[in-house]
Amino acid sequence: MKSKALSAIIIIIVLGVVTWLVYSYRNVLIPSGVESAINSFESQGTSDDVASIEADLNSTVLDGLDNELSDIESELQGASY
């Protein structure tokens, strides 16, 4: 009986730690300004006529979408083993 209770407690602790890690890594991996950009991509018109779709496409700003690629590339080149 004690081993089942101990196993259950260990499982609960491990699940808690995993949940905390996922939450903390999510906050680390998504910079603060990026979330607003993601939300702006998700806001689109509900109409399916061509003019509305063109307006949605024209209002989507993709400038600076790949700004971090050069930083990532330099980090990968610097981390060569």
Contacts in CASP RR format, 6 or more apart in sequence:
PFRMAT RR
TARGET T0000
AUTHOR 0000-0000-0000
METHOD contacts of the structure
MODEL  1
MKSKALSAIIIIIVLGVVTWLVYSYRNVLIPSGVESAINSFESQGTSDDV
ASIEADLNSTVLDGLDNELSDIESELQGASY
40 61 0 8 1.000
41 60 0 8 1.000
44 56 0 8 1.000
45 52 0 8 1.000
45 56 0 8 1.000
47 53 0 8 1.000
END
